Amino acid sequence: MPRASEIKKNSAVEYDGRVYFVKDIERSVPQGRAGGSLYRMRMYDVVTNNKLDQTFKDSDMLNLADLVRRPATFSYSDGEEYVFMDSEDFSQYSLNKESIEDELLFITEDMQGLMVILVSDAPVALDLPTTVELEITETDPSIKGGSATARTKPATLSTGLVVQVPEHISTGDRIKVNVEDRKFLSRA
């Protein structure tokens, strides 16, 4: 069991019976009192993605979570369940639609770099690559001579996600989208 001072960013820790990703750590040394440093950690629940800000003394002991990331591909959906197949040992992981609703806007059948996050051998979440390639299914017609940077227009992608794209992009184009910002990056 590591101390709070030994925890690094992107670690998975158990706290209050739940598993959290540590996304940010601030260290402060209070003046005028005996004792060590304080570590303020911004953590996100692995399952619900709820944010938790918690402060620990440097001597507080934390449990590292038994967290495994497995490469996977989208297999099929069965009602409210989405099934992913492990790319290495071909085992299947089922995740409820509600728990991965945001990620579904980026998932295609031929997607590369998708990871299933397992806690104690049970699938709890998905880890997506930072960028994905998606096809535009609907957008206004492209404008001849339209500037690449000037104005944007909404475009509906094959997964249902709507992003703003430059005017010269047209229906049928494949584009790269930043997953975190949900923004257009470039043509694919």
KOLSEFI-240678 format. One record per residue (C-alpha): residue in three letters; chain; x, y, z. Coordinates in steps of 0.5 Angstrom, whole numbers, m for minus. Layout:
N
<pt residu="ALA" chaine="A" xx="X" yy="Y" zz="Z"/>
...
***
This chain:
188
<pt residu="MET" chaine="A" xx="0" yy="0" zz="0"/>
<pt residu="PRO" chaine="A" xx="3" yy="6" zz="m2"/>
<pt residu="ARG" chaine="A" xx="3" yy="13" zz="2"/>
<pt residu="ALA" chaine="A" xx="m1" yy="19" zz="m1"/>
<pt residu="SER" chaine="A" xx="6" yy="22" zz="m3"/>
<pt residu="GLU" chaine="A" xx="8" yy="16" zz="m7"/>
<pt residu="ILE" chaine="A" xx="1" yy="16" zz="m12"/>
<pt residu="LYS" chaine="A" xx="2" yy="19" zz="m19"/>
<pt residu="LYS" chaine="A" xx="m2" yy="22" zz="m24"/>
<pt residu="ASN" chaine="A" xx="m7" yy="17" zz="m28"/>
<pt residu="SER" chaine="A" xx="m6" yy="12" zz="m22"/>
<pt residu="ALA" chaine="A" xx="m12" yy="8" zz="m20"/>
<pt residu="VAL" chaine="A" xx="m14" yy="8" zz="m13"/>
<pt residu="GLU" chaine="A" xx="m19" yy="5" zz="m8"/>
<pt residu="TYR" chaine="A" xx="m22" yy="10" zz="m4"/>
<pt residu="ASP" chaine="A" xx="m29" yy="9" zz="0"/>
<pt residu="GLY" chaine="A" xx="m30" yy="3" zz="m3"/>
<pt residu="ARG" chaine="A" xx="m30" yy="5" zz="m10"/>
<pt residu="VAL" chaine="A" xx="m24" yy="6" zz="m16"/>
<pt residu="TYR" chaine="A" xx="m22" yy="12" zz="m18"/>
<pt residu="PHE" chaine="A" xx="m17" yy="15" zz="m23"/>
<pt residu="VAL" chaine="A" xx="m12" yy="20" zz="m21"/>
<pt residu="LYS" chaine="A" xx="m12" yy="26" zz="m26"/>
<pt residu="ASP" chaine="A" xx="m9" yy="31" zz="m22"/>
<pt residu="ILE" chaine="A" xx="m5" yy="32" zz="m16"/>
<pt residu="GLU" chaine="A" xx="m3" yy="39" zz="m12"/>
<pt residu="ARG" chaine="A" xx="2" yy="39" zz="m7"/>
<pt residu="SER" chaine="A" xx="2" yy="44" zz="m1"/>
<pt residu="VAL" chaine="A" xx="6" yy="45" zz="5"/>
<pt residu="PRO" chaine="A" xx="2" yy="49" zz="10"/>
<pt residu="GLN" chaine="A" xx="6" yy="54" zz="14"/>
<pt residu="GLY" chaine="A" xx="6" yy="55" zz="21"/>
<pt residu="ARG" chaine="A" xx="4" yy="48" zz="23"/>
<pt residu="ALA" chaine="A" xx="8" yy="42" zz="25"/>
<pt residu="GLY" chaine="A" xx="7" yy="36" zz="20"/>
<pt residu="GLY" chaine="A" xx="8" yy="34" zz="13"/>
<pt residu="SER" chaine="A" xx="5" yy="36" zz="6"/>
<pt residu="LEU" chaine="A" xx="m2" yy="36" zz="4"/>
<pt residu="TYR" chaine="A" xx="m4" yy="32" zz="m3"/>
<pt residu="ARG" chaine="A" xx="m10" yy="35" zz="m6"/>
<pt residu="MET" chaine="A" xx="m12" yy="30" zz="m11"/>
<pt residu="ARG" chaine="A" xx="m17" yy="31" zz="m17"/>
<pt residu="MET" chaine="A" xx="m20" yy="24" zz="m18"/>
<pt residu="TYR" chaine="A" xx="m26" yy="21" zz="m23"/>
<pt residu="ASP" chaine="A" xx="m30" yy="15" zz="m21"/>
<pt residu="VAL" chaine="A" xx="m28" yy="9" zz="m26"/>
<pt residu="VAL" chaine="A" xx="m35" yy="7" zz="m27"/>
<pt residu="THR" chaine="A" xx="m39" yy="14" zz="m27"/>
<pt residu="ASN" chaine="A" xx="m34" yy="19" zz="m28"/>
<pt residu="ASN" chaine="A" xx="m36" yy="23" zz="m22"/>
<pt residu="LYS" chaine="A" xx="m31" yy="28" zz="m20"/>
<pt residu="LEU" chaine="A" xx="m28" yy="28" zz="m13"/>
<pt residu="ASP" chaine="A" xx="m23" yy="32" zz="m10"/>
<pt residu="GLN" chaine="A" xx="m20" yy="30" zz="m4"/>
<pt residu="THR" chaine="A" xx="m14" yy="32" zz="1"/>
<pt residu="PHE" chaine="A" xx="m9" yy="27" zz="4"/>
<pt residu="LYS" chaine="A" xx="m3" yy="28" zz="9"/>
<pt residu="ASP" chaine="A" xx="3" yy="25" zz="6"/>
<pt residu="SER" chaine="A" xx="3" yy="19" zz="11"/>
<pt residu="ASP" chaine="A" xx="m4" yy="17" zz="9"/>
<pt residu="MET" chaine="A" xx="m4" yy="10" zz="6"/>
<pt residu="LEU" chaine="A" xx="m8" yy="9" zz="0"/>
<pt residu="ASN" chaine="A" xx="m10" yy="2" zz="m4"/>
<pt residu="LEU" chaine="A" xx="m8" yy="2" zz="m11"/>
<pt residu="ALA" chaine="A" xx="m14" yy="m1" zz="m15"/>
<pt residu="ASP" chaine="A" xx="m13" yy="m8" zz="m19"/>
<pt residu="LEU" chaine="A" xx="m14" yy="m5" zz="m26"/>
<pt residu="VAL" chaine="A" xx="m13" yy="m8" zz="m32"/>
<pt residu="ARG" chaine="A" xx="m13" yy="m5" zz="m39"/>
<pt residu="ARG" chaine="A" xx="m15" yy="m10" zz="m45"/>
<pt residu="PRO" chaine="A" xx="m15" yy="m8" zz="m52"/>
<pt residu="ALA" chaine="A" xx="m21" yy="m10" zz="m55"/>
<pt residu="THR" chaine="A" xx="m26" yy="m9" zz="m61"/>
<pt residu="PHE" chaine="A" xx="m33" yy="m7" zz="m62"/>
<pt residu="SER" chaine="A" xx="m37" yy="m14" zz="m63"/>
<pt residu="TYR" chaine="A" xx="m45" yy="m12" zz="m63"/>
<pt residu="SER" chaine="A" xx="m50" yy="m9" zz="m59"/>
<pt residu="ASP" chaine="A" xx="m56" yy="m13" zz="m56"/>
<pt residu="GLY" chaine="A" xx="m61" yy="m9" zz="m53"/>
<pt residu="GLU" chaine="A" xx="m58" yy="m5" zz="m48"/>
<pt residu="GLU" chaine="A" xx="m52" yy="m9" zz="m47"/>
<pt residu="TYR" chaine="A" xx="m46" yy="m7" zz="m52"/>
<pt residu="VAL" chaine="A" xx="m41" yy="m13" zz="m53"/>
<pt residu="PHE" chaine="A" xx="m33" yy="m12" zz="m54"/>
<pt residu="MET" chaine="A" xx="m29" yy="m18" zz="m56"/>
<pt residu="ASP" chaine="A" xx="m22" yy="m18" zz="m53"/>
<pt residu="SER" chaine="A" xx="m17" yy="m17" zz="m59"/>
<pt residu="GLU" chaine="A" xx="m12" yy="m22" zz="m55"/>
<pt residu="ASP" chaine="A" xx="m15" yy="m28" zz="m52"/>
<pt residu="PHE" chaine="A" xx="m22" yy="m27" zz="m56"/>
<pt residu="SER" chaine="A" xx="m26" yy="m27" zz="m49"/>
<pt residu="GLN" chaine="A" xx="m32" yy="m22" zz="m49"/>
<pt residu="TYR" chaine="A" xx="m34" yy="m16" zz="m45"/>
<pt residu="SER" chaine="A" xx="m41" yy="m14" zz="m44"/>
<pt residu="LEU" chaine="A" xx="m42" yy="m6" zz="m42"/>
<pt residu="ASN" chaine="A" xx="m49" yy="m3" zz="m41"/>
<pt residu="LYS" chaine="A" xx="m51" yy="3" zz="m45"/>
<pt residu="GLU" chaine="A" xx="m52" yy="7" zz="m40"/>
<pt residu="SER" chaine="A" xx="m45" yy="7" zz="m37"/>
<pt residu="ILE" chaine="A" xx="m42" yy="8" zz="m44"/>
<pt residu="GLU" chaine="A" xx="m47" yy="13" zz="m47"/>
<pt residu="ASP" chaine="A" xx="m41" yy="18" zz="m48"/>
<pt residu="GLU" chaine="A" xx="m36" yy="14" zz="m51"/>
<pt residu="LEU" chaine="A" xx="m42" yy="11" zz="m56"/>
<pt residu="LEU" chaine="A" xx="m41" yy="17" zz="m60"/>
<pt residu="PHE" chaine="A" xx="m34" yy="15" zz="m62"/>
<pt residu="ILE" chaine="A" xx="m34" yy="8" zz="m63"/>
<pt residu="THR" chaine="A" xx="m34" yy="4" zz="m70"/>
<pt residu="GLU" chaine="A" xx="m34" yy="m3" zz="m72"/>
<pt residu="ASP" chaine="A" xx="m27" yy="m2" zz="m75"/>
<pt residu="MET" chaine="A" xx="m24" yy="2" zz="m69"/>
<pt residu="GLN" chaine="A" xx="m17" yy="2" zz="m67"/>
<pt residu="GLY" chaine="A" xx="m14" yy="3" zz="m60"/>
<pt residu="LEU" chaine="A" xx="m20" yy="2" zz="m56"/>
<pt residu="MET" chaine="A" xx="m19" yy="m1" zz="m49"/>
<pt residu="VAL" chaine="A" xx="m24" yy="m4" zz="m44"/>
<pt residu="ILE" chaine="A" xx="m22" yy="m3" zz="m37"/>
<pt residu="LEU" chaine="A" xx="m23" yy="m8" zz="m32"/>
<pt residu="VAL" chaine="A" xx="m23" yy="m8" zz="m24"/>
<pt residu="SER" chaine="A" xx="m23" yy="m15" zz="m21"/>
<pt residu="ASP" chaine="A" xx="m24" yy="m18" zz="m28"/>
<pt residu="ALA" chaine="A" xx="m31" yy="m15" zz="m29"/>
<pt residu="PRO" chaine="A" xx="m31" yy="m9" zz="m35"/>
<pt residu="VAL" chaine="A" xx="m33" yy="m3" zz="m32"/>
<pt residu="ALA" chaine="A" xx="m31" yy="3" zz="m37"/>
<pt residu="LEU" chaine="A" xx="m28" yy="4" zz="m44"/>
<pt residu="ASP" chaine="A" xx="m22" yy="8" zz="m45"/>
<pt residu="LEU" chaine="A" xx="m22" yy="11" zz="m52"/>
<pt residu="PRO" chaine="A" xx="m16" yy="13" zz="m56"/>
<pt residu="THR" chaine="A" xx="m15" yy="21" zz="m56"/>
<pt residu="THR" chaine="A" xx="m17" yy="22" zz="m64"/>
<pt residu="VAL" chaine="A" xx="m22" yy="18" zz="m68"/>
<pt residu="GLU" chaine="A" xx="m23" yy="18" zz="m75"/>
<pt residu="LEU" chaine="A" xx="m31" yy="18" zz="m77"/>
<pt residu="GLU" chaine="A" xx="m35" yy="19" zz="m84"/>
<pt residu="ILE" chaine="A" xx="m39" yy="25" zz="m85"/>
<pt residu="THR" chaine="A" xx="m46" yy="23" zz="m86"/>
<pt residu="GLU" chaine="A" xx="m50" yy="30" zz="m87"/>
<pt residu="THR" chaine="A" xx="m47" yy="37" zz="m88"/>
<pt residu="ASP" chaine="A" xx="m49" yy="43" zz="m92"/>
<pt residu="PRO" chaine="A" xx="m46" yy="43" zz="m99"/>
<pt residu="SER" chaine="A" xx="m39" yy="45" zz="m99"/>
<pt residu="ILE" chaine="A" xx="m38" yy="52" zz="m102"/>
<pt residu="LYS" chaine="A" xx="m33" yy="53" zz="m108"/>
<pt residu="GLY" chaine="A" xx="m27" yy="58" zz="m106"/>
<pt residu="GLY" chaine="A" xx="m29" yy="57" zz="m98"/>
<pt residu="SER" chaine="A" xx="m24" yy="58" zz="m94"/>
<pt residu="ALA" chaine="A" xx="m21" yy="53" zz="m90"/>
<pt residu="THR" chaine="A" xx="m21" yy="57" zz="m83"/>
<pt residu="ALA" chaine="A" xx="m26" yy="62" zz="m84"/>
<pt residu="ARG" chaine="A" xx="m33" yy="60" zz="m82"/>
<pt residu="THR" chaine="A" xx="m35" yy="53" zz="m80"/>
<pt residu="LYS" chaine="A" xx="m42" yy="49" zz="m81"/>
<pt residu="PRO" chaine="A" xx="m45" yy="43" zz="m77"/>
<pt residu="ALA" chaine="A" xx="m43" yy="36" zz="m79"/>
<pt residu="THR" chaine="A" xx="m47" yy="30" zz="m77"/>
<pt residu="LEU" chaine="A" xx="m42" yy="24" zz="m77"/>
<pt residu="SER" chaine="A" xx="m44" yy="16" zz="m78"/>
<pt residu="THR" chaine="A" xx="m44" yy="15" zz="m70"/>
<pt residu="GLY" chaine="A" xx="m49" yy="21" zz="m69"/>
<pt residu="LEU" chaine="A" xx="m44" yy="26" zz="m66"/>
<pt residu="VAL" chaine="A" xx="m45" yy="33" zz="m69"/>
<pt residu="VAL" chaine="A" xx="m39" yy="37" zz="m70"/>
<pt residu="GLN" chaine="A" xx="m37" yy="44" zz="m73"/>
<pt residu="VAL" chaine="A" xx="m33" yy="43" zz="m79"/>
<pt residu="PRO" chaine="A" xx="m30" yy="48" zz="m84"/>
<pt residu="GLU" chaine="A" xx="m34" yy="50" zz="m90"/>
<pt residu="HIS" chaine="A" xx="m30" yy="46" zz="m95"/>
<pt residu="ILE" chaine="A" xx="m31" yy="39" zz="m92"/>
<pt residu="SER" chaine="A" xx="m37" yy="36" zz="m95"/>
<pt residu="THR" chaine="A" xx="m42" yy="29" zz="m94"/>
<pt residu="GLY" chaine="A" xx="m38" yy="23" zz="m95"/>
<pt residu="ASP" chaine="A" xx="m31" yy="26" zz="m92"/>
<pt residu="ARG" chaine="A" xx="m27" yy="22" zz="m87"/>
<pt residu="ILE" chaine="A" xx="m25" yy="27" zz="m81"/>
<pt residu="LYS" chaine="A" xx="m21" yy="26" zz="m75"/>
<pt residu="VAL" chaine="A" xx="m24" yy="28" zz="m69"/>
<pt residu="ASN" chaine="A" xx="m21" yy="30" zz="m62"/>
<pt residu="VAL" chaine="A" xx="m25" yy="25" zz="m57"/>
<pt residu="GLU" chaine="A" xx="m24" yy="30" zz="m51"/>
<pt residu="ASP" chaine="A" xx="m26" yy="36" zz="m54"/>
<pt residu="ARG" chaine="A" xx="m31" yy="33" zz="m59"/>
<pt residu="LYS" chaine="A" xx="m28" yy="38" zz="m64"/>
<pt residu="PHE" chaine="A" xx="m25" yy="37" zz="m72"/>
<pt residu="LEU" chaine="A" xx="m18" yy="36" zz="m72"/>
<pt residu="SER" chaine="A" xx="m17" yy="35" zz="m80"/>
<pt residu="ARG" chaine="A" xx="m19" yy="31" zz="m86"/>
<pt residu="ALA" chaine="A" xx="m17" yy="23" zz="m85"/>
***
